[in-house]
Amino acid sequence: MSLAAQPPTPAFTPDAVAHLRLGPDLLVGLDIDGTILGLDGSLSGRVQRSITRVVESGTRLVLATGRSLVAVMPVVEQLGLTRGFAVCSNGAVTVEFDEHGHEMVDVVTFDPGPALRLLREHAPDVIVAVEDLGRGFEVTRPFPDGELGGEQRVVPFEELVSAPATRVTLRAPEWSAQEFHDLVARSGLHGVSYAVGWSAWLDLTPDGISKASGLDAVRQRYGVPQEHTVVVGDGQNDIEMFGWAGVAVAMDGADEVTRAAADHVTGPVELDGLVTVLDALPR
């Protein structure tokens, strides 16, 4: 059955999580941008209170994001989280943090050269960024203001692709997301995992690595049963974790493909849709 013929993903109701209980046997994985934070980076007081309620119950709350490490830790501080894990760079980097700081517990890299040379043949003008772990990004030219966390250092393309990378991002401010999908299709990209972002943004990560793989490693550390997992997100880089989770919820405003991959859809980030999910989790 084609995607167009599929029934719409049902709206989230408390019944979806009625079989679960807050506490250390539950893992909640949350995307950041467009889920916890508004698209302008704002944090709602209602969202903050709901997250605090979940954390204080002893539930294993894990941030799962495409953001780089340097862009995640300020959010950890903003949310008042003092202990836990964050899955960064779409699963390639996992950190454990506490009140004293953080340490990387898992880092997966790949050789970005073949994929980037292939993509550059088909789109020579796109901006390329390779994560410089813990510092920022090395770029072929600067990204638009506010789009990348940490420092940006402009380097020649061949230097950019000369070392293993955790995450690579391609950006074309004048493109649509569909044009990036078309680029992937015509280039025959293989050997990496990829996700197209909401703003003409293509992320490349090591093959087989995703938010789902990072979250599952954390789940195993905590000893949480697979079926006792709830995730919420809004982007195509959340699709793998939707398939992995016991209960998967997409934010209203996610694209059709992302919504179709989830079990339920909650309200948009502008109306604190995450609160509806978190506050439904029973004690």
TABEL-V431645 format. One record per run of one state. SS is the DSSP state (hx for helix, st for strand, lp for the rest). FROM is the first residue (numbers start at 0). TO is the last residue. Records with the same first field share a line. If there is no record, write none. Layout:
# TABEL-V431645
SS = FROM-TO  FROM-TO
This chain:
# TABEL-V431645
lp = 0-1  5-9  11-12  17-25  30-31  33-35  37-41  43-43  56-58  64-67  79-82  91-91  98-99  107-108  111-111  122-125  132-134  139-149  154-155  160-162  165-165  171-175  187-190  196-199  206-209  222-227  233-234  244-245  251-254  261-262  266-267  271-271  278-282
hx = 2-4  13-16  44-55  68-78  88-90  112-121  156-159  176-186  210-221  235-243  255-260  268-270  272-277
st = 10-10  26-29  32-32  36-36  42-42  59-63  83-87  92-97  100-106  109-110  126-131  135-138  150-153  163-164  166-170  191-195  200-205  228-232  246-250  263-265
